[in-house]
Amino acid sequence: MGDHNYFSDNSEIQFFLKKRMNWQDVFDWLSEEEKEAIGASNPQEYLNSWMEVMDTLGAMCGGPIAANAEAIGDRDNKTIIKNGTLLNCFPFKLEI
């Protein structure tokens, strides 16, 4: 199960992001500070940044998270916010 990637293995998501999204419009909506923080000077660089993030998250979801899904689902995973701090949001160890 560790060799799956929920993002790059999904052709519909790939098609939408690469062919249907207007990255020029998205890039134009960003402030100069946001563009600088992301390190993108054009829409293609911005798309590449998102593709890299999505690929990393897809590998995590398709690997250790999917492999531990049953154990995760069986736990009492209550999210607790106390004084503006998120507590107990991932209260178990993933087997990687």
C-alpha positions in Angstrom: 0.0 0.0 0.0 3.0 2.3 0.5 3.5 2.8 -3.3 0.2 4.5 -4.0 -0.2 8.3 -4.4 -3.8 9.6 -4.0 -2.9 12.7 -6.0 -0.7 11.6 -8.9 -2.6 8.3 -9.3 -5.9 10.2 -9.9 -6.2 11.2 -13.5 -9.3 13.4 -12.9 -7.5 15.6 -10.4 -4.5 15.7 -12.7 -6.6 16.8 -15.7 -8.5 19.4 -13.7 -5.3 21.0 -12.3 -3.3 20.8 -15.5 -5.9 21.5 -18.1 -9.0 23.1 -16.6 -7.6 25.5 -14.0 -6.7 28.9 -15.2 -3.4 29.4 -13.4 -2.9 32.8 -14.9 -6.0 34.1 -13.2 -5.1 32.4 -9.9 -1.6 33.8 -10.1 -2.9 37.3 -10.9 -5.1 37.2 -7.7 -2.0 36.8 -5.5 -0.4 39.8 -3.9 3.2 40.5 -4.5 4.0 39.4 -1.0 2.3 36.0 -1.6 4.1 35.5 -4.8 7.4 36.2 -3.1 6.6 33.9 -0.1 5.8 31.1 -2.5 8.8 31.8 -4.7 6.9 31.9 -7.9 7.5 34.6 -10.5 5.0 33.3 -13.1 1.9 31.0 -13.2 3.9 27.9 -14.3 6.1 28.2 -11.2 3.1 28.6 -9.1 1.5 25.5 -10.6 4.7 23.6 -10.1 4.8 24.5 -6.4 1.2 23.2 -6.0 1.9 20.0 -7.9 4.9 19.3 -5.6 2.8 19.9 -2.5 0.0 17.8 -3.8 2.3 15.0 -4.8 3.9 15.0 -1.3 0.5 14.9 0.4 -0.8 12.3 -2.0 2.2 10.0 -1.1 1.5 10.5 2.6 -2.2 9.7 2.2 -1.6 6.8 -0.1 1.2 5.4 2.0 1.3 5.6 5.8 -2.1 7.1 6.3 -3.9 4.6 4.1 -1.9 1.7 5.7 -3.1 2.9 9.1 -6.6 3.8 8.2 -8.3 1.1 10.1 -6.4 1.9 13.3 -7.1 5.6 12.8 -10.8 5.0 12.3 -11.1 2.8 15.3 -9.7 5.4 17.7 -11.6 8.1 19.6 -10.0 11.0 17.7 -11.6 14.1 19.3 -10.2 17.4 18.2 -9.9 19.7 21.2 -9.2 23.4 21.0 -8.3 25.1 24.2 -7.3 28.8 24.5 -6.9 28.9 20.7 -4.5 25.9 20.7 -5.2 22.7 18.8 -4.8 19.7 21.1 -5.1 16.0 20.4 -5.5 16.4 16.6 -3.4 13.3 15.7 -3.0 11.4 19.0 -1.4 8.3 17.6 1.7 7.2 15.9 1.7 6.2 12.3 3.6 3.0 11.4 5.8 4.1 8.5 
